[in-house]
């Protein structure tokens, strides 16, 4: 008997409808997985990526077609406490991940301006390089449904444009590499419920710039946290607000918008305005 049977059972019975079924639905609906794919499942140490890794383990065992998985922890320079917690969870959940050490935190710290931007950029580049090293053609990230709607709303309120977090993307800098988000339909509250029920403790924030001032189990204040609170308040007056935000990116009426960009080129509704009248 596998020592992690209790977690597999929890995901496929107690949380089958909200975790396992939605995981499979996202993969099928957006065609995220094909025969003979080699998936780099990226584990950051947080609840989302660990649950994703466990779901992939189950899928790999019962899939109708063959594919490969490399479970990867890209260590940007975590402190000992954080790294030990990641290693502990890998053992508890029986996930055979490789841990690759980098100096990303150390390099980003040297930047006086925008260290977070540099860190994020370097981490993404490191993931692509490591995925290529292990022969993978796809990188799986643990972004979930709530990340999607928060990103959509943040884009509108903070940047003045409408764009969402897509379920899959072709890499522009790494030919043949694709980024996928198989947790697309999974709600964050259900991931949290699974972790609490199974008494699992994961990283909340392992950023070098906050780890000295924040406890390992506390989330840092951020724009995304503000957006979470805003959505929470909106839900009180509009119960379906989350579903509506999510659906809006799949229900855009091009005839009723001022303009849009396609492949970097801006198109105004005025470009074809007179043509519609002539018809």
Secondary structure, DSSP 8 states (H G I E B T S, - for coil): --TTHHHHHIIIIITIIIIIHHHHHHHHHTT---TT-EEEEE--SBHHHHHHHHHHHHHHHH-SS--EEEEEEEESS--HHHHHHHHHHHHHTT---EEEE--HHHHHHT-SS-HHHHHHHHHHHHHHHHHHHTT-SEEE----HHHHHHHHHHIIIIIS------SEEE-SSSTT-EEE-TTTT--HHHHHHHHHHTT---BS---TTTTTTS-TTS----HHHHHHHHHHHHHHH-TTHHHHHHHHTT---GGGSSEEEETTEEEEGGGGHHHHHH-
